[in-house]
Amino acid sequence: MTLMKSVSGIRGIVGESLTPAIINSVGSAFAAYCNFSTVVIGRDTRPTGPAIEKGLESALVLSGCHVINIGIVPTPTVQIMVEHLRAAGGIVISASHNPVEWNAFKLIGGTGTFLTAAEIEHFFALMDKPFTYRTWDGIGTVTHESGADTVHIRKILSVIDAEAIRKRRFRVALDSVNGAGSSITIKLLSELGCDVVPVHCDMNGLFPRGAEPVAENLSILSRMVVSEKADVGFAQDPDADRLAIVDEAGRPIGEENTIALVAEHVLSKKAGRVVINLSTTKAVDDIARRLGVPVARTKVGEINVVEEMRRHGARIGGEGNGGVISPEVHLGRDSLVGIGYVLEIMAERGMTMSALADGLPKYVMIKGKISLAGGVDGSILKRLKKEYAGQKMSSIDGLRIEFISHPEFQGGWVHLRSSNTEPVFRIIAEGRDARQAEGIFRHFEKLLL
């Protein structure tokens, strides 16, 4: 298994591609990248986290950095604390939605956002250079900072109508997959006057379901929402940057609809640009068109969306994997921000989650992945470009085809791309109904296999 290196950071299977040598290399190179200054680190709950954390701290300190360790926290909390503490950078030890045997390093610059493509290439180059370390009287230090959760929560409370939410006294089921979001999210919900039903919030790092908050992994949460008579259920991934929603009837509304719901809410209050990636549902385009606001699409990867948002001063952004990016709080995906906005929608409109979800534009999305040794032959994508030349296409990230005149697929789209986080090729298809989505997906899956 090779090490995965991309704008999403560095990921590997611990003991195979992610080794002590890699841990030392990442820490030493990042120390040089940050000019041997202050670095904030945090991690999720994976069993390998503590050992990796110690190795990373050692490399940073021996290189001369001052390390501020904020403990087990969501990825967005580390981003916020880099800004709050005016650090030179930050590292999150988390493989996000990957299975428990994986771990990873997410790299954050001094602005509190992930490194750009150019910045991370510079970092990778530093990893290949020889490292120098300080003598005994020049090494750095480690301090442990508590209160990061309070800083994060206060920023969220400052942008939502917390009092309106408190008056509703929502009953909320929360599935944090025993990850980093468990404690802080319960604290946020309690601050908002919610009665919390914890589901998988033990923070032991043993994932009791698939790490991704997709519908097929949420059966226990769905049952708990119904049996506990909850108003809504929220599901996170292990580092709590993604959010999925279950309605009061126990029905997952689809992680791709998280950003659609939030975008409609935010943009209806104040118009502005919305930025999403190529794999995000067309529901956002429909909402933006109705509200008369522009939409921009980017390559997949949080930093790609963030750069476009920053460039144009976007009002809201996100990705179709349940990622909500609110510049009012910080420029990074944040499930807690998403939860705050969703509860605000329910409180202000007096509507159930099922009614809110039913009001969204209707599409069906199918996501799949195939493992291909050596990847997909580039000639296949070139052939597809020619074959579908009359359709709307983007090749900034693999190939996305939006069918504007196809006899069977009109109104749908497909996105074909190599993953940033796994050694797979992804196929994402969306249609006006399940039959069309299935037809698009199977057609292109057959072409690639």
N, C-alpha and C positions, 0 to 999 in steps of 0.2 A: 504494500500500500504506500503510495507516494504522499508527500506532504502537499496539502492544498494551500496555495498562495494566491491571493487575489485582493481586490479592494475590500473584501469582507474579512480580511486578516489572514491568519495562519492557522490551519486546522489539521489535525491528524488523530490517528488512533494511538492512545497512550501505550507505550511499550513496543510499538511498531514504528510508525513514522514520527511520532512525537516523543522524543527522548530527552534525557538530561542535557545532552549536547545542544539540542535545539532550544531548550529552555534558556540555557546560558547564552546562546547566540542571540536570541530575541532580546533578552535583558541588556546585554552588552551593547548591541546595536542601537536599541532604543535610547540608552543613556547618551550615546554619541549624537543621536538624532535630536535629543532635547538639550544638547549642549551641557550635559552633566548637571542639570538643574533639578527642579522639583517634579516628581512624577506621582500621580494618584493611581492606586491600584485597588481593584475590587474583584469579586468572583461570584460565581453561582454556587450551587450546593453539591456539585458532582463529587464523588468520593476521591477523585484524583486531585481535586482543587487545592487542598492544604499542602500537599507535597510540591506541586507546581508553584504555588505561591511562595514557598520558602526558597526554591531555586531561583525564581525570578527576583525576589527581594535581594538575595545574595549577589546576583550579577549586577543589579542596579547600584547597590551600596558599595560594592568593591570597585565600581566604576566611578564613584564619587557623587552619586545622586542622593538627594533627600527624598525618601519614599514616605508617602502618606497612605496608609492602608486603611480603607474604610469598610473592610470586612465583606460579608455576604450581602450583596445589594444588586438590584437590577442594573442592566447595562446603562439605561438612561440616567440613573443616579450617579454613576461615575462621570458621565458626560457633564452633568450639571455641576458636580463638585470640582471638576477641572476648571470650569469658568469661575465658580464661587471662590475657590482658593487661589485663583490666578496661577495655576500650575503651568509648567511647560508642556505637559502632556499627560496621558493616562493610558492604562492597559486594563482591559477586562479579561479575566480568565474565564472563558465560557465558550462552549461550542453551540450555544443557542439551541436550535431545534434538532441538532444532530443527536443520535442515540448516546447512551451513557458512556460507552467505551471511548467516545471521542472527547477531546478537549481542544481549546483554541485560545488564541490571543487576538482580541479586537483592539486596534490601535487608534488612539485619540490624540489629536493635535491640540495646540494651545487655545484654539477657539472653542473647544468642547465638542467638536464634530470629528468623525472618522477621517483618517488621512485620505486625500484625494488620490486618483490614479497616479499622478506624477509624484506626489509625496511618498506613496507607498513603494514606488519603484526605487526612489532614492533610499528608502529604508532597506529594501531588499539588497541593494548594492552595498550598504554598510554591513549587512550580515556576512557578506563575502570577504570583507577586509579583516586583517588581523586586529585583535583587540588589545588595548593597554589598560592596566589596572593601577589603582592608587596604592601607595605604601600605607603603613599602619596609621600614620598621622594625617592622611588625606581622604580616608574613606568617608562615605556618606552616613546617613542615619535613617532609622525607621521610627515613625510615630504612628499611633493608632488613633484615628479620628472617629468619634461617635457623633451622632446627630445628623448624619447625611440624609436619613429618611425624613427628618423634620424639614430640612432645607427643601427637599424635593416636594414634599406635600404642601408646604406653604406656597410654592410657586404655582401649583395646580389650583389651590383654593383661591388664589388671587385672580384667576381668569374665568371662574365659573360662579354661578349664583348658588353658593353653598347653602344659604338660608332657605331658598326655595326647595332644595333637595332635602334638607333636614325636616322640613314640615311634612314631607310625604312619608317619612319613616319606612323606606323601602326595605323589604326582606330580600337579601341578595345571597345567592349561592356562589362560592368562589372556588375554582379549581386551578391551583397554582402549580400543579404537577410536582409538588414537594420542592419547588425551585426557589429562586431568589426573590420572587415577587410575593411569597406567602405572607411574611410579617408586615412589610410596608403597606401592602394592599389592604390587609385587614385594618391596619391603623388608619389609612385614608378613609375607608368605608365607615369606620367607627366615628371619625371626625365629621362625616356627613350624615350622622344619625341613623345609619343603616343597621339592621339586624342581620348579622353575618352568619351564614351556614358554611363553615369551612369544609372543603372537599380536597383532599390531597394537599394539605398545607403544613406538613410536618418538617419541611426543610432538611430532610435526611439525604437528599440527593439520589434516592432510588425512585426512578420514574415509574409510577404504577400504571401508566398508559403510554401510548406513543407520545414523544416529546412535542410534536407539532399539535397546535390546537385546532385540528381539522375535525369535521363532523364525525368521522368514523372512530375517533379517539375520545368522544365526549359522551358516551352512553351512560356512564355512572353519573356525571354531572346532570344530564338530562333527567334521569330518574330522580335525583335528589331535588331538582327544581320542582318537580311535580309533587313528590311525597312531602316536601317541606313547605309547599305552597309559597314558593318564592316568586317575587315579581320578575326576576331576571337572573340569569346565570352568566358568569364571566369566566373565561378560560384563558390562561396565559401559557407561554412556552417557558423553558427553564430560566431564561434571563429576563423575562417579563418585558420584552420590547414588542411583543405581538399580542393581539387581543381578538378573541372570538366570543360570540354572544349566543346564548340560548334563551328563547322566549319563555313566557310563563307556562306554555303548554309542553315544555321540554323539547322544543324543536330548534336545532341549531340553524341560525339564519344564514350561515356561510361566512367564513372569515373574510371573503372578498367584499362582503357587504358592510364590514366595519367602517372602512374609509368612506363608502358611499353615504352611510347614515350620518357620520360626523361631518363630512363635507357639506351635505345639504343643510345641516343645522348651522354651521359656522358661516357659510356663504349667504344664508337667508337673513342673517343678522347684519352682515356687512359684506358687500361685494368685493371681490378680488380674485386674483389668479389662483388656480389650483394646479398642482404639479403631481403627477403620478407616473409609475413606470409602465413599460410596454405590456406587462402581464396583468395589469389591473382591469377590473370589469368596466364594460362600456356604460354601466349604470352611472358612473361619475360623469362621463361625457354628456349623457342625457340630462342629468341634474344641472350641470353647468350651462348647457344650452337653454334650459328653461329659465335659469336665473340670469342669463345674459353675461356670463363671465368666461374668460378664456381658459383653456386647458392646455398644458404642455405635458408631453410624455418623454421619459428618459430611459436610458439603459437600466436594467435591474441592478439593485444595490443601493442601500440607503444614501451613501454619500453622493451618488449621481442625482438622486432626487433633491437632496439638500443643496447641492451646488446650483441647480436650476432655480430652486426657491430663493436662494440668496441673491442670485443674479437679477431676478425680476421682482423681488419683494413680495413673494406669494403669500396669500392669506392662509392657506392650508395645503397640506401635501400628505403623501403616504404611499403605501404599496398594498397590493391586493392580497398580501399574506396576513392581513390583520394589523399592519403597521400604520399608526397615525402620527403625523409630524405636525406639531403646532408651534410656529415661531413665537407665539405669545409666551410659551414656557421655555422651550429650547429647540434647536434644530436637530432633532433625532427622534427615531421611532420610540413610542412610549405608551405601553398599555394602560398605565395609570391615568395619563391625560385622556385617553380614549374612554376609560370608565367614567371619569368626571364629566365629559361632554355627554355621554349617553344618559347618565342619570339626570343631567340638566335638561336634556330633551324630554325625557319622561315626565319630569316635574313640571316644566313650563307648559307642555302641551296637554298634560293630563291623559296621555294615551298609553295603552299597554305596549309592550315590546312587539307582540305579534301584529298589532295594528300599524305600528311604525314600519316594521319590516314589509308588511303587505303593501305599504304605500311607495316602496322603492320600485324603480324600473325593473322589469322582470327579465332576467337572463339565467341561464344555467351554465355553470363552468365545470369542466373536467380537467383535472391535473394528473399528469403521469410522468414517469421517468423511465428511461431505459439505460442499461449499462452496456456501453459499447467499447470494446478494446480498441484503443487508438482514436476514439471519438468518431464523429460523423464525417464521412467523406465530403469535403467542401464542394465537390462537383454536384452533389445532390441538391444543396441549397441554390447553387447557380442554375440548375435545371428548373427548380421550382420558381425562381424569379422569372425565367422566360415563360414558363407554362402559365403563370398567373400575372402576366405583365399588365393586364387590364384592371387589376385590383389595386387597392391602396396598400403600399408596402413600406416597411422600414427595415433597414439592415444595420442599424447602429448597434444592435445586440442580437446576434443570430439573425433570424428572419421572422418578422411579423407580417401576416397577410390579413387584411381586413377585406371581406368579400362584399363589394358594392354592387355587383351585377351577376353573381354566380347563380345558376338555376336552382341549385340545392342549398348552397351555403350563404346566400345573400342575408346580410344582417348579422352574421357571425364573424369570428376571426380565429386565427391560430397563431401561437408564438412558439418558435422552435429555437432552443438555445442551450449552450453548455452551462452547467451549474457553476456558481462561484463557491459553493460550500460543500459539494459532494462530487465524487467522480462519476457523474451521470449526465445524460442529456435530457432536458426537460421538454415536455409537450404540454402546452396549455391551450385548451380550446374552449370557446364560449359561443353559445347559440341562443336563439330566441326561445327555445324549449329544449327539453332533454333529448328528443330525437335528433334535432339538428346538431346539438353539441356532441352527441355520441357519434354521429356520422362524420363530422369534421375530425374528431379525435382519431377514430379508427382509420380513416382514410390516410392521414399523415403518419400514424404509427406504422401502418403497413409499408408505406414508402421508405421509412427509415430502417426498418428491421431487415 
